[in-house]
Amino acid sequence: MCFKCFLSKKLFFKGDVFRMKKMLTNLYFGMMKPLRNERGAQSLEWLGIAALVILVLGIISTAVSGADLGGIVTTIVDKIKEMVG
């Protein structure tokens, strides 16, 4: 039996169809609202960047602890000069 035939035989009232559509629409928007909420996303991005900076600084400080910083800086600058030309 097709849907139009089903509706034409008054087995399923138009008011019921309206209520069902309204209920499904409310359900859809109720479930999608938390998924579309982007509040705080930028804060999390900045926290991620800060965490990476702290991690890099920690790695660099561990690598150069007890080393001659002047020699390391000179070596880095010389390598950059070689690459640039």
Phi and psi in radians as a Rosetta constraint file:
Dihedral C 1 N 2 CA 2 C 2 CIRCULARHARMONIC -1.384 0.35
Dihedral N 2 CA 2 C 2 N 3 CIRCULARHARMONIC 2.861 0.35
Dihedral C 2 N 3 CA 3 C 3 CIRCULARHARMONIC -1.145 0.35
Dihedral N 3 CA 3 C 3 N 4 CIRCULARHARMONIC -0.684 0.35
Dihedral C 3 N 4 CA 4 C 4 CIRCULARHARMONIC -1.132 0.35
Dihedral N 4 CA 4 C 4 N 5 CIRCULARHARMONIC -0.679 0.35
Dihedral C 4 N 5 CA 5 C 5 CIRCULARHARMONIC -1.122 0.35
Dihedral N 5 CA 5 C 5 N 6 CIRCULARHARMONIC -0.682 0.35
Dihedral C 5 N 6 CA 6 C 6 CIRCULARHARMONIC -1.081 0.35
Dihedral N 6 CA 6 C 6 N 7 CIRCULARHARMONIC -0.763 0.35
Dihedral C 6 N 7 CA 7 C 7 CIRCULARHARMONIC -1.223 0.35
Dihedral N 7 CA 7 C 7 N 8 CIRCULARHARMONIC -0.635 0.35
Dihedral C 7 N 8 CA 8 C 8 CIRCULARHARMONIC -1.211 0.35
Dihedral N 8 CA 8 C 8 N 9 CIRCULARHARMONIC -0.428 0.35
Dihedral C 8 N 9 CA 9 C 9 CIRCULARHARMONIC -1.498 0.35
Dihedral N 9 CA 9 C 9 N 10 CIRCULARHARMONIC 0.105 0.35
Dihedral C 9 N 10 CA 10 C 10 CIRCULARHARMONIC 1.051 0.35
Dihedral N 10 CA 10 C 10 N 11 CIRCULARHARMONIC 0.416 0.35
Dihedral C 10 N 11 CA 11 C 11 CIRCULARHARMONIC -1.363 0.35
Dihedral N 11 CA 11 C 11 N 12 CIRCULARHARMONIC -0.364 0.35
Dihedral C 11 N 12 CA 12 C 12 CIRCULARHARMONIC -2.333 0.35
Dihedral N 12 CA 12 C 12 N 13 CIRCULARHARMONIC 1.968 0.35
Dihedral C 12 N 13 CA 13 C 13 CIRCULARHARMONIC -1.360 0.35
Dihedral N 13 CA 13 C 13 N 14 CIRCULARHARMONIC 2.604 0.35
Dihedral C 13 N 14 CA 14 C 14 CIRCULARHARMONIC -1.095 0.35
Dihedral N 14 CA 14 C 14 N 15 CIRCULARHARMONIC -0.576 0.35
Dihedral C 14 N 15 CA 15 C 15 CIRCULARHARMONIC -1.084 0.35
Dihedral N 15 CA 15 C 15 N 16 CIRCULARHARMONIC -0.634 0.35
Dihedral C 15 N 16 CA 16 C 16 CIRCULARHARMONIC -1.160 0.35
Dihedral N 16 CA 16 C 16 N 17 CIRCULARHARMONIC -0.674 0.35
Dihedral C 16 N 17 CA 17 C 17 CIRCULARHARMONIC -1.116 0.35
Dihedral N 17 CA 17 C 17 N 18 CIRCULARHARMONIC -0.763 0.35
Dihedral C 17 N 18 CA 18 C 18 CIRCULARHARMONIC -1.082 0.35
Dihedral N 18 CA 18 C 18 N 19 CIRCULARHARMONIC -0.780 0.35
Dihedral C 18 N 19 CA 19 C 19 CIRCULARHARMONIC -1.121 0.35
Dihedral N 19 CA 19 C 19 N 20 CIRCULARHARMONIC -0.666 0.35
Dihedral C 19 N 20 CA 20 C 20 CIRCULARHARMONIC -1.154 0.35
Dihedral N 20 CA 20 C 20 N 21 CIRCULARHARMONIC -0.763 0.35
Dihedral C 20 N 21 CA 21 C 21 CIRCULARHARMONIC -1.079 0.35
Dihedral N 21 CA 21 C 21 N 22 CIRCULARHARMONIC -0.748 0.35
Dihedral C 21 N 22 CA 22 C 22 CIRCULARHARMONIC -1.105 0.35
Dihedral N 22 CA 22 C 22 N 23 CIRCULARHARMONIC -0.741 0.35
Dihedral C 22 N 23 CA 23 C 23 CIRCULARHARMONIC -1.129 0.35
Dihedral N 23 CA 23 C 23 N 24 CIRCULARHARMONIC -0.754 0.35
Dihedral C 23 N 24 CA 24 C 24 CIRCULARHARMONIC -1.187 0.35
Dihedral N 24 CA 24 C 24 N 25 CIRCULARHARMONIC -0.633 0.35
Dihedral C 24 N 25 CA 25 C 25 CIRCULARHARMONIC -1.120 0.35
Dihedral N 25 CA 25 C 25 N 26 CIRCULARHARMONIC -0.790 0.35
Dihedral C 25 N 26 CA 26 C 26 CIRCULARHARMONIC -1.100 0.35
Dihedral N 26 CA 26 C 26 N 27 CIRCULARHARMONIC -0.677 0.35
Dihedral C 26 N 27 CA 27 C 27 CIRCULARHARMONIC -1.116 0.35
Dihedral N 27 CA 27 C 27 N 28 CIRCULARHARMONIC -0.771 0.35
Dihedral C 27 N 28 CA 28 C 28 CIRCULARHARMONIC -1.071 0.35
Dihedral N 28 CA 28 C 28 N 29 CIRCULARHARMONIC -0.886 0.35
Dihedral C 28 N 29 CA 29 C 29 CIRCULARHARMONIC -1.199 0.35
Dihedral N 29 CA 29 C 29 N 30 CIRCULARHARMONIC -0.539 0.35
Dihedral C 29 N 30 CA 30 C 30 CIRCULARHARMONIC -1.138 0.35
Dihedral N 30 CA 30 C 30 N 31 CIRCULARHARMONIC -0.627 0.35
Dihedral C 30 N 31 CA 31 C 31 CIRCULARHARMONIC -1.428 0.35
Dihedral N 31 CA 31 C 31 N 32 CIRCULARHARMONIC -0.512 0.35
Dihedral C 31 N 32 CA 32 C 32 CIRCULARHARMONIC -1.447 0.35
Dihedral N 32 CA 32 C 32 N 33 CIRCULARHARMONIC -0.396 0.35
Dihedral C 32 N 33 CA 33 C 33 CIRCULARHARMONIC -1.016 0.35
Dihedral N 33 CA 33 C 33 N 34 CIRCULARHARMONIC -0.853 0.35
Dihedral C 33 N 34 CA 34 C 34 CIRCULARHARMONIC -1.130 0.35
Dihedral N 34 CA 34 C 34 N 35 CIRCULARHARMONIC -0.519 0.35
Dihedral C 34 N 35 CA 35 C 35 CIRCULARHARMONIC -1.277 0.35
Dihedral N 35 CA 35 C 35 N 36 CIRCULARHARMONIC -0.516 0.35
Dihedral C 35 N 36 CA 36 C 36 CIRCULARHARMONIC -1.598 0.35
Dihedral N 36 CA 36 C 36 N 37 CIRCULARHARMONIC -0.043 0.35
Dihedral C 36 N 37 CA 37 C 37 CIRCULARHARMONIC -1.304 0.35
Dihedral N 37 CA 37 C 37 N 38 CIRCULARHARMONIC 1.968 0.35
Dihedral C 37 N 38 CA 38 C 38 CIRCULARHARMONIC -1.898 0.35
Dihedral N 38 CA 38 C 38 N 39 CIRCULARHARMONIC 0.269 0.35
Dihedral C 38 N 39 CA 39 C 39 CIRCULARHARMONIC -1.122 0.35
Dihedral N 39 CA 39 C 39 N 40 CIRCULARHARMONIC 2.349 0.35
Dihedral C 39 N 40 CA 40 C 40 CIRCULARHARMONIC 1.479 0.35
Dihedral N 40 CA 40 C 40 N 41 CIRCULARHARMONIC -0.040 0.35
Dihedral C 40 N 41 CA 41 C 41 CIRCULARHARMONIC -1.141 0.35
Dihedral N 41 CA 41 C 41 N 42 CIRCULARHARMONIC -0.690 0.35
Dihedral C 41 N 42 CA 42 C 42 CIRCULARHARMONIC -1.186 0.35
Dihedral N 42 CA 42 C 42 N 43 CIRCULARHARMONIC -0.634 0.35
Dihedral C 42 N 43 CA 43 C 43 CIRCULARHARMONIC -1.077 0.35
Dihedral N 43 CA 43 C 43 N 44 CIRCULARHARMONIC -0.737 0.35
Dihedral C 43 N 44 CA 44 C 44 CIRCULARHARMONIC -1.135 0.35
Dihedral N 44 CA 44 C 44 N 45 CIRCULARHARMONIC -0.631 0.35
Dihedral C 44 N 45 CA 45 C 45 CIRCULARHARMONIC -1.120 0.35
Dihedral N 45 CA 45 C 45 N 46 CIRCULARHARMONIC -0.763 0.35
Dihedral C 45 N 46 CA 46 C 46 CIRCULARHARMONIC -1.143 0.35
Dihedral N 46 CA 46 C 46 N 47 CIRCULARHARMONIC -0.648 0.35
Dihedral C 46 N 47 CA 47 C 47 CIRCULARHARMONIC -1.124 0.35
Dihedral N 47 CA 47 C 47 N 48 CIRCULARHARMONIC -0.667 0.35
Dihedral C 47 N 48 CA 48 C 48 CIRCULARHARMONIC -1.123 0.35
Dihedral N 48 CA 48 C 48 N 49 CIRCULARHARMONIC -0.728 0.35
Dihedral C 48 N 49 CA 49 C 49 CIRCULARHARMONIC -1.131 0.35
Dihedral N 49 CA 49 C 49 N 50 CIRCULARHARMONIC -0.742 0.35
Dihedral C 49 N 50 CA 50 C 50 CIRCULARHARMONIC -1.094 0.35
Dihedral N 50 CA 50 C 50 N 51 CIRCULARHARMONIC -0.698 0.35
Dihedral C 50 N 51 CA 51 C 51 CIRCULARHARMONIC -1.119 0.35
Dihedral N 51 CA 51 C 51 N 52 CIRCULARHARMONIC -0.692 0.35
Dihedral C 51 N 52 CA 52 C 52 CIRCULARHARMONIC -1.148 0.35
Dihedral N 52 CA 52 C 52 N 53 CIRCULARHARMONIC -0.719 0.35
Dihedral C 52 N 53 CA 53 C 53 CIRCULARHARMONIC -1.092 0.35
Dihedral N 53 CA 53 C 53 N 54 CIRCULARHARMONIC -0.769 0.35
Dihedral C 53 N 54 CA 54 C 54 CIRCULARHARMONIC -1.106 0.35
Dihedral N 54 CA 54 C 54 N 55 CIRCULARHARMONIC -0.694 0.35
Dihedral C 54 N 55 CA 55 C 55 CIRCULARHARMONIC -1.113 0.35
Dihedral N 55 CA 55 C 55 N 56 CIRCULARHARMONIC -0.784 0.35
Dihedral C 55 N 56 CA 56 C 56 CIRCULARHARMONIC -1.121 0.35
Dihedral N 56 CA 56 C 56 N 57 CIRCULARHARMONIC -0.762 0.35
Dihedral C 56 N 57 CA 57 C 57 CIRCULARHARMONIC -1.093 0.35
Dihedral N 57 CA 57 C 57 N 58 CIRCULARHARMONIC -0.661 0.35
Dihedral C 57 N 58 CA 58 C 58 CIRCULARHARMONIC -1.134 0.35
Dihedral N 58 CA 58 C 58 N 59 CIRCULARHARMONIC -0.722 0.35
Dihedral C 58 N 59 CA 59 C 59 CIRCULARHARMONIC -1.144 0.35
Dihedral N 59 CA 59 C 59 N 60 CIRCULARHARMONIC -0.757 0.35
Dihedral C 59 N 60 CA 60 C 60 CIRCULARHARMONIC -1.131 0.35
Dihedral N 60 CA 60 C 60 N 61 CIRCULARHARMONIC -0.758 0.35
Dihedral C 60 N 61 CA 61 C 61 CIRCULARHARMONIC -1.149 0.35
Dihedral N 61 CA 61 C 61 N 62 CIRCULARHARMONIC -0.603 0.35
Dihedral C 61 N 62 CA 62 C 62 CIRCULARHARMONIC -1.214 0.35
Dihedral N 62 CA 62 C 62 N 63 CIRCULARHARMONIC -0.668 0.35
Dihedral C 62 N 63 CA 63 C 63 CIRCULARHARMONIC -1.203 0.35
Dihedral N 63 CA 63 C 63 N 64 CIRCULARHARMONIC -0.600 0.35
Dihedral C 63 N 64 CA 64 C 64 CIRCULARHARMONIC -1.791 0.35
Dihedral N 64 CA 64 C 64 N 65 CIRCULARHARMONIC 0.134 0.35
Dihedral C 64 N 65 CA 65 C 65 CIRCULARHARMONIC -1.176 0.35
Dihedral N 65 CA 65 C 65 N 66 CIRCULARHARMONIC 2.213 0.35
Dihedral C 65 N 66 CA 66 C 66 CIRCULARHARMONIC 1.353 0.35
Dihedral N 66 CA 66 C 66 N 67 CIRCULARHARMONIC 0.091 0.35
Dihedral C 66 N 67 CA 67 C 67 CIRCULARHARMONIC -1.763 0.35
Dihedral N 67 CA 67 C 67 N 68 CIRCULARHARMONIC 2.851 0.35
Dihedral C 67 N 68 CA 68 C 68 CIRCULARHARMONIC -1.366 0.35
Dihedral N 68 CA 68 C 68 N 69 CIRCULARHARMONIC 1.847 0.35
Dihedral C 68 N 69 CA 69 C 69 CIRCULARHARMONIC -1.162 0.35
Dihedral N 69 CA 69 C 69 N 70 CIRCULARHARMONIC -0.617 0.35
Dihedral C 69 N 70 CA 70 C 70 CIRCULARHARMONIC -1.074 0.35
Dihedral N 70 CA 70 C 70 N 71 CIRCULARHARMONIC -0.733 0.35
Dihedral C 70 N 71 CA 71 C 71 CIRCULARHARMONIC -1.178 0.35
Dihedral N 71 CA 71 C 71 N 72 CIRCULARHARMONIC -0.673 0.35
Dihedral C 71 N 72 CA 72 C 72 CIRCULARHARMONIC -1.155 0.35
Dihedral N 72 CA 72 C 72 N 73 CIRCULARHARMONIC -0.785 0.35
Dihedral C 72 N 73 CA 73 C 73 CIRCULARHARMONIC -1.106 0.35
Dihedral N 73 CA 73 C 73 N 74 CIRCULARHARMONIC -0.735 0.35
Dihedral C 73 N 74 CA 74 C 74 CIRCULARHARMONIC -1.097 0.35
Dihedral N 74 CA 74 C 74 N 75 CIRCULARHARMONIC -0.739 0.35
Dihedral C 74 N 75 CA 75 C 75 CIRCULARHARMONIC -1.092 0.35
Dihedral N 75 CA 75 C 75 N 76 CIRCULARHARMONIC -0.746 0.35
Dihedral C 75 N 76 CA 76 C 76 CIRCULARHARMONIC -1.109 0.35
Dihedral N 76 CA 76 C 76 N 77 CIRCULARHARMONIC -0.788 0.35
Dihedral C 76 N 77 CA 77 C 77 CIRCULARHARMONIC -1.113 0.35
Dihedral N 77 CA 77 C 77 N 78 CIRCULARHARMONIC -0.717 0.35
Dihedral C 77 N 78 CA 78 C 78 CIRCULARHARMONIC -1.111 0.35
Dihedral N 78 CA 78 C 78 N 79 CIRCULARHARMONIC -0.714 0.35
Dihedral C 78 N 79 CA 79 C 79 CIRCULARHARMONIC -1.118 0.35
Dihedral N 79 CA 79 C 79 N 80 CIRCULARHARMONIC -0.708 0.35
Dihedral C 79 N 80 CA 80 C 80 CIRCULARHARMONIC -1.136 0.35
Dihedral N 80 CA 80 C 80 N 81 CIRCULARHARMONIC -0.705 0.35
Dihedral C 80 N 81 CA 81 C 81 CIRCULARHARMONIC -1.095 0.35
Dihedral N 81 CA 81 C 81 N 82 CIRCULARHARMONIC -0.690 0.35
Dihedral C 81 N 82 CA 82 C 82 CIRCULARHARMONIC -1.095 0.35
Dihedral N 82 CA 82 C 82 N 83 CIRCULARHARMONIC -0.735 0.35
Dihedral C 82 N 83 CA 83 C 83 CIRCULARHARMONIC -1.187 0.35
Dihedral N 83 CA 83 C 83 N 84 CIRCULARHARMONIC -0.717 0.35
Dihedral C 83 N 84 CA 84 C 84 CIRCULARHARMONIC -1.294 0.35
Dihedral N 84 CA 84 C 84 N 85 CIRCULARHARMONIC -0.683 0.35
